[in-house]
Structures are given as structure tokens and as C-alpha cells.
Amino acid sequence: MMAERSMLDVLRKSLKDSDLPFHDFVELVLYHPEFGYYARGASPVGKGADYVTSPVLSPVFSYSLGNLCHEFMSRCGDGLWQVVDIGCGDGGLIRALAGFTTEAQRFFGVDRNLARAIASPNVTYVTSLAEIPPADVRLIISNELFDALPFARLVQRGEQLHELWVTEGDGALDWSEHEADARYEEYFAERGITLDDGQFADVSMEWTALYGEICRFTKRGLIVTFDYGLPQSKLFRGRMRRFGTAAAYAKQRVSRDLLVNPGQQDLTAHINFDDLRRTGEGQAFASLFFDIQAKFLLTLGATEHELFTPIGDLAVDSANEGLTLLQDRDDARRLILPDGIGADIRVLVQGRGMGPEPWRFQTKLF
């Protein structure tokens, strides 16, 4: 048997006998242990990589969440508390948060692939929630976790819902359509969603499954979710989202060609935040905040960071230092402006057992 030497070899083996559901294609090209996108040696995240996340863009993000950590800790009383970053990548965010307190061994980074995680004496890295020791109260943070889950691509054809699969023809990957699995019919029916004829939609059953696991893990505490997504009333609106939200990212560019360069580009789709909200509320979590990231960070004091100090009050020793400072200030502003990443990412906060007192992030701004 010929050895698999590339992601294409893996796919051709899978496609030899039948087409592959697009959901399974995404699972393979993102998470294959040898050739998957997230198994590559180089990190996909960074200003010179495929895409930038908020924690990488500016330290203002971790500074703002550090303020939330302090507020959270002040409400924990004598209980054993933990801060957990799920989908931590190299651990940059959880390491920064651990640096805001002298408490050790309370901070955990969770990721299915820890090859890029940078060691820290104050952070424990694990590959699953089950590896984290018991605690009385937890602050759970995730950033762009749910939009990295495998998803199905669906299209309405008249009265029938079709599911997109991947096939191979003339040596190239291509699309095929099959009658959709009944669970996707049920997904839309249970939510009262009707797709227009010819409308595409992207759905993952794993949104609910993973969030439910996080809720069960958090007996008492807060769950803070940053992600690209919308409430379902907007996510599945035919005129606005006729072609769904699926996209590919590579080298800071976005593409709708989802089948090219498998394993070399990120594949993602906007999440249905209502799936998360309902799952949490079904487990006695109260929804405390849902809005754009810019508002959330502003309520937590983002502009109190030194990068927002009036430019006239800053001393700069060289032209290069001045240029770097200007770029850093621009990056910080991107987090809180009501467009771009500040508006595209939304934040859902749910809590259980934390008392009735309002949180700082619930402050009304505009």
C-alpha cells in the first residue's frame, strides 16, 4: 500500500470508494495528526501568518480580560477558583492572565495540540477538560474556538435540503450534493428556520455538544465566549447570507474556494450564538452579556491601557520606536472600534451561581 505523503493522498484514499461529507473533509484537513492545518509546525496565528486573533493583535485584549479576572477573583470568596482558556494555542492569553496575579497553579490552557504551547511556571497545559483538577468556581474563556469546529455545508433545493459532499473528478477536488442527513432537517425545523430556495447555510452540531460539555464542567462561574458569529435571526437571513458564511484563510487573505490547498488554509464558518445561549440556559446559566467585542472590552477598561495615553504625554527615544508605538496604538484601536475585528467578533457571557450583583462588563455604554 502506498504511504500517505500529503493531505491530498489522505483525501484520495478516503474518496476512493465514495464521496466525503464536507463536515468530514473539514475534520480531516484541519485536524489530521500529520498533514492537518493545525498540525503544521508553524503557527497559523500572527501578523505575518495566516490570520490575526485579538490576543495577538494587541496586549490591550489580555489587559482588559485581566481586569475581568480581578473582578472574578474578588467574588470567589474562600472557594478554590480557576481560570481556563479553551483552545489556548501557544498559551499567550492564559500566560498573560496568569501574570496579573501572584496566585500559582490556578491557570489552565486546554488544546488538542500542545506542540506550540509555551511553558510557564504559572500555567498548566492539558489536552482535555477532564485533566483539570476539581475547583469550586471557574472562569472559562474561549477565543475563536467554536468557529474552528468542523461544520456541514447545506443548500436548499426547492422542498429538499441537500448536504454538500466532496468528490474527486479529473484529478481535482469538486463538490457533489446528497440528500441531507435527517439531523440537519431537524436542526432547522426545531429552530423555526426556513431557508430560501438556493440558499446555503453552514451548521455544526458540535457547537452545542462542546458548549454543553463546558457548562457541565463549570458548576459555578462564568463562561466567556469570543467568536465570529451571529444570532440565528441574522445568521440564516436569506438576503444577507444567501451563500452562507464558510470561508478559507491563508496569508492574511480570505477566500471562498474551500477545496483548494487542503491542509494549507484554515476553514471556518460563523457560529449560531443562539445554540450556545440556549444550551447554557438549559443548564441554569444566566445570559449576562451578548454584544460586539468592542463594547465588551470598553466596559472592562480597555482605554485605561498605556497605549491609549495621549500621544503628547509619551516620550519616544528614536524614530523607529515612534513608528512602532504608532503601529501598536493603531492595533489597540482596532480592538475597540465599531468595525473590523471589534464588531465582527461577538461576546457571549453566561454565569451560574455568581450572585445577583451586576458585573463591570454589564455597564451600558452606547
Legacy VTK file of the C-alpha trace (Angstrom):
# vtk DataFile Version 3.0
C-alpha trace
ASCII
DATASET POLYDATA
POINTS 366 float
0.000 0.000 0.000
1.356 3.419 -0.970
2.342 5.558 2.017
0.428 8.781 2.530
2.791 11.664 1.819
0.419 14.606 1.768
-3.064 15.742 2.673
-4.130 15.019 -0.901
-3.003 11.414 -0.511
-5.136 11.120 2.627
-8.144 12.580 0.834
-7.761 10.413 -2.254
-7.682 7.343 -0.046
-10.873 8.495 1.679
-12.533 9.316 -1.654
-11.569 6.072 -3.345
-14.835 4.294 -2.577
-17.290 7.161 -2.059
-17.707 10.900 -1.746
-16.924 12.530 1.590
-19.329 14.742 3.568
-17.898 18.239 3.718
-18.019 18.077 7.533
-15.654 15.085 7.428
-13.473 16.851 4.862
-13.080 19.796 7.259
-12.230 17.441 10.124
-9.505 15.809 8.034
-7.887 18.888 6.527
-7.844 20.803 9.812
-7.066 18.100 12.361
-5.318 15.185 10.641
-2.459 14.397 13.068
0.247 14.587 10.402
-0.996 16.714 7.499
-3.807 18.745 9.038
-3.746 22.525 9.071
-3.390 22.709 12.848
-0.713 20.004 12.904
1.741 22.124 10.940
4.933 23.205 12.671
4.412 26.903 12.015
1.700 28.709 13.929
-1.165 29.923 11.720
-1.722 32.883 14.054
0.303 36.081 13.864
0.758 39.320 11.982
2.962 37.528 9.460
0.945 34.308 9.425
-2.478 33.350 8.028
-4.671 35.366 10.361
-4.558 37.521 13.493
-6.555 36.949 16.670
-7.368 39.595 19.249
-4.840 38.403 21.882
-2.089 38.522 19.252
-3.179 41.839 17.780
-2.719 43.867 20.965
-1.917 43.432 24.681
-4.999 45.561 25.336
-7.070 42.388 24.942
-5.351 40.490 27.766
-5.212 43.678 29.855
-8.995 44.025 29.632
-9.549 40.375 30.490
-7.092 40.788 33.345
-9.495 43.343 34.805
-12.273 40.773 34.497
-10.081 38.189 36.236
-9.561 40.515 39.191
-13.302 41.163 39.465
-13.993 37.441 39.194
-11.464 36.564 41.900
-12.912 39.186 44.238
-16.277 37.381 44.076
-14.989 33.868 44.713
-14.707 34.193 48.480
-12.812 31.320 50.053
-13.611 28.929 47.212
-10.887 27.391 45.063
-11.024 29.241 41.746
-9.518 28.522 38.343
-9.138 30.398 35.059
-9.280 28.154 31.985
-8.552 29.112 28.359
-10.030 26.519 25.988
-8.341 26.393 22.600
-5.293 28.152 24.013
-2.908 27.673 21.068
0.563 28.752 22.181
-0.843 29.884 25.532
-0.226 33.581 25.003
-3.510 34.719 26.540
-3.543 32.426 29.574
0.110 33.248 30.313
-0.702 36.954 30.211
-3.663 36.485 32.556
-1.539 34.444 34.963
0.875 37.365 35.066
-1.763 39.646 36.561
-1.828 37.770 39.889
0.570 36.078 42.283
-1.708 33.054 42.609
0.012 29.999 41.146
-1.381 26.775 39.708
-4.813 28.274 39.115
-4.458 28.877 35.361
-5.019 26.201 32.726
-4.638 26.142 28.954
-6.557 23.491 27.019
-5.772 22.499 23.447
-5.964 19.264 21.475
-2.467 20.009 20.119
0.008 21.387 22.674
3.057 21.278 20.417
3.175 25.087 20.215
2.280 25.792 23.856
4.991 27.874 25.546
5.834 26.647 29.033
5.113 28.839 32.033
5.533 28.075 35.754
2.081 29.542 36.440
0.146 27.741 33.683
-0.748 24.071 33.378
-1.439 22.805 29.860
-3.793 19.888 29.227
-5.490 18.351 26.203
-8.952 17.972 27.747
-11.142 19.394 30.490
-11.102 16.005 32.221
-7.420 16.528 33.101
-8.103 19.663 35.156
-8.412 19.065 38.929
-11.636 19.964 40.772
-12.420 23.568 41.702
-15.274 25.433 43.361
-15.634 28.212 40.803
-14.231 28.752 37.319
-13.771 31.497 34.761
-13.852 29.846 31.326
-12.554 31.791 28.333
-12.504 30.795 24.690
-11.446 32.877 21.717
-12.379 31.698 18.223
-12.891 28.155 19.486
-16.308 27.319 18.081
-15.707 28.660 14.579
-12.786 26.225 14.321
-15.062 23.192 14.725
-15.893 21.050 11.672
-19.152 22.071 10.021
-21.559 20.862 7.362
-22.441 22.905 4.303
-26.082 22.728 3.248
-28.216 24.139 0.452
-31.971 24.324 -0.040
-33.154 22.922 -3.388
-36.871 23.503 -3.710
-38.535 21.474 -0.955
-35.419 19.397 -0.258
-32.412 20.155 1.903
-29.168 18.966 0.349
-25.804 18.420 2.012
-22.594 19.246 0.177
-20.032 16.490 -0.109
-16.552 16.410 -1.630
-15.704 14.259 -4.631
-12.762 13.867 -6.993
-13.000 14.227 -10.739
-10.245 14.551 -13.328
-7.678 14.633 -10.529
-9.225 17.638 -8.770
-11.489 18.033 -5.763
-15.042 19.100 -6.527
-18.482 19.367 -4.965
-21.361 16.912 -5.039
-24.814 17.159 -3.465
-26.616 14.481 -1.475
-29.882 14.414 0.396
-29.149 15.975 3.773
-28.918 13.847 6.883
-32.168 13.987 8.876
-30.437 15.675 11.805
-29.924 18.820 9.701
-33.595 18.860 8.696
-34.394 18.616 12.405
-31.901 21.364 13.243
-33.732 23.926 11.124
-37.218 22.650 11.977
-36.624 22.801 15.742
-35.439 26.402 15.444
-38.199 27.531 13.094
-35.689 28.386 10.370
-36.772 28.321 6.722
-34.086 28.629 4.058
-34.837 30.231 0.700
-34.555 28.151 -2.444
-30.872 28.112 -3.405
-29.723 29.435 -0.035
-26.610 27.920 1.534
-26.096 27.502 5.277
-23.232 26.261 7.439
-24.029 24.296 10.594
-22.114 22.329 13.214
-23.798 20.056 15.713
-20.569 20.319 17.693
-21.329 23.895 18.729
-23.995 22.645 21.113
-22.129 19.491 22.124
-18.930 21.301 23.119
-20.704 24.155 24.870
-22.780 21.652 26.817
-19.586 19.942 27.962
-18.180 23.290 29.106
-21.370 24.041 31.047
-21.240 20.697 32.836
-17.582 21.334 33.684
-18.430 24.744 35.192
-20.520 24.002 38.260
-20.246 27.642 39.323
-18.668 30.508 37.451
-18.572 32.462 34.190
-18.250 31.270 30.596
-16.908 33.985 28.274
-17.035 33.170 24.559
-15.405 35.335 21.876
-16.171 34.237 18.333
-17.222 35.119 14.827
-20.953 34.524 14.789
-24.461 35.908 14.899
-27.854 35.199 16.426
-29.778 32.849 14.165
-32.192 35.582 13.008
-29.244 37.203 11.216
-27.083 34.161 10.519
-29.681 32.464 8.316
-31.255 35.569 6.773
-31.619 34.740 3.088
-30.910 38.113 1.518
-27.867 38.780 3.702
-26.389 35.270 3.942
-27.504 33.589 0.720
-24.166 31.825 0.305
-23.593 31.034 3.965
-20.524 32.172 5.889
-17.930 29.485 5.119
-14.524 30.931 4.294
-10.883 29.953 3.902
-7.961 31.937 5.327
-4.328 31.897 4.267
-1.617 34.562 4.347
-3.981 37.240 5.706
-6.393 36.740 2.796
-9.921 35.390 2.764
-11.254 33.123 0.022
-14.497 31.284 -0.718
-12.654 28.473 -2.515
-12.862 25.896 0.252
-11.368 22.914 -1.570
-8.027 24.257 -2.797
-4.754 23.597 -0.966
-6.240 21.205 1.619
-4.337 21.359 4.887
-2.723 24.659 3.905
-5.607 27.014 4.650
-7.951 27.480 7.571
-11.632 26.684 7.066
-14.204 28.377 9.230
-17.859 29.385 9.456
-19.771 31.812 11.666
-21.435 30.172 14.637
-25.063 30.333 15.755
-24.769 32.075 19.117
-28.353 31.128 19.938
-27.252 27.477 20.060
-24.764 28.345 22.793
-27.138 30.636 24.653
-29.952 28.080 24.745
-27.594 25.298 25.783
-26.339 27.334 28.727
-29.776 28.496 29.779
-30.920 24.877 29.672
-28.304 24.159 32.342
-29.306 27.072 34.599
-26.761 29.558 33.255
-27.976 33.144 33.044
-27.095 35.138 29.936
-25.300 38.224 31.243
-23.916 39.834 28.078
-24.172 39.467 24.317
-22.789 42.162 22.059
-19.800 43.083 19.926
-16.267 42.713 21.248
-15.595 46.463 21.106
-18.285 47.179 23.703
-17.165 44.349 25.953
-13.535 45.487 26.048
-14.509 49.114 26.590
-16.602 48.209 29.635
-13.581 46.395 31.066
-11.368 49.465 30.824
-9.508 48.858 27.565
-8.770 52.561 27.137
-7.069 52.665 30.545
-4.146 50.778 28.994
-0.967 52.809 28.438
-1.368 52.521 24.650
-4.283 54.961 24.949
-2.204 57.570 26.790
-2.414 60.914 24.908
0.400 60.965 22.371
1.708 64.271 23.729
2.360 62.660 27.110
4.641 59.958 25.703
8.421 60.130 25.461
9.974 58.451 22.415
13.729 57.908 22.131
14.017 57.213 18.396
12.151 57.378 15.106
11.874 53.585 14.968
10.451 53.475 18.475
7.961 56.139 17.476
6.830 54.186 14.414
6.446 51.019 16.476
4.407 52.906 19.058
2.113 54.327 16.379
1.511 50.849 14.969
0.824 49.456 18.436
-1.665 52.238 19.100
-3.413 51.572 15.786
-3.649 47.860 16.613
-5.107 48.656 20.035
-7.738 50.906 18.489
-8.759 48.135 16.088
-9.984 46.123 19.073
-12.426 48.793 20.220
-13.578 50.474 17.023
-17.138 49.535 15.979
-15.960 47.962 12.747
-13.459 45.292 11.754
-12.469 42.833 14.463
-14.087 44.981 17.155
-17.522 44.465 15.591
-17.083 41.202 13.709
-16.373 39.224 16.872
-19.195 38.906 19.359
-19.032 38.037 23.031
-21.438 35.861 24.991
-21.102 35.743 28.778
-23.132 33.307 30.833
-22.906 32.746 34.574
-24.172 30.369 37.220
-24.049 30.731 40.993
-22.204 34.067 40.994
-24.825 36.187 42.753
-27.153 38.961 41.535
-24.685 41.873 41.622
-24.037 43.390 38.173
-20.633 42.949 36.565
-18.477 45.692 35.153
-19.000 44.340 31.635
-22.746 44.980 32.017
-22.183 48.751 32.155
-24.258 50.496 29.471
-22.064 52.455 27.064
-23.939 53.227 23.859
LINES 1 367
366 0 1 2 3 4 5 6 7 8 9 10 11 12 13 14 15 16 17 18 19 20 21 22 23 24 25 26 27 28 29 30 31 32 33 34 35 36 37 38 39 40 41 42 43 44 45 46 47 48 49 50 51 52 53 54 55 56 57 58 59 60 61 62 63 64 65 66 67 68 69 70 71 72 73 74 75 76 77 78 79 80 81 82 83 84 85 86 87 88 89 90 91 92 93 94 95 96 97 98 99 100 101 102 103 104 105 106 107 108 109 110 111 112 113 114 115 116 117 118 119 120 121 122 123 124 125 126 127 128 129 130 131 132 133 134 135 136 137 138 139 140 141 142 143 144 145 146 147 148 149 150 151 152 153 154 155 156 157 158 159 160 161 162 163 164 165 166 167 168 169 170 171 172 173 174 175 176 177 178 179 180 181 182 183 184 185 186 187 188 189 190 191 192 193 194 195 196 197 198 199 200 201 202 203 204 205 206 207 208 209 210 211 212 213 214 215 216 217 218 219 220 221 222 223 224 225 226 227 228 229 230 231 232 233 234 235 236 237 238 239 240 241 242 243 244 245 246 247 248 249 250 251 252 253 254 255 256 257 258 259 260 261 262 263 264 265 266 267 268 269 270 271 272 273 274 275 276 277 278 279 280 281 282 283 284 285 286 287 288 289 290 291 292 293 294 295 296 297 298 299 300 301 302 303 304 305 306 307 308 309 310 311 312 313 314 315 316 317 318 319 320 321 322 323 324 325 326 327 328 329 330 331 332 333 334 335 336 337 338 339 340 341 342 343 344 345 346 347 348 349 350 351 352 353 354 355 356 357 358 359 360 361 362 363 364 365
